[in-house]
Amino acid sequence: MDIGELVQYLNRMSSSISEIGDKTSSGLQDIETRLSNLNSTLTITNVLLIVLIIVIAINTFLKWKNSKN
């Protein structure tokens, strides 16, 4: 293997390493976007769950109050 082939080999290897970094960065950005969307969805779900719990508590209280009368 002469110097020219070695330089080409190292250039290809450097290019491959650079591509791996770019792909990893792109994948991480996609994951971050998905996690952000999931976080928003979970926040909305938690709010709706709290509202449901409040409605059930009010309903239970009103049924208890009506049964006392």
Secondary structure, 3 states (H helix, E strand, C coil): CCHHHHHHHHHHHHHHHHHHHHHHHHHHHHHHHHHHHHHHHHHHHHHHHHHHHHHHHHHHHHHHHHHHC
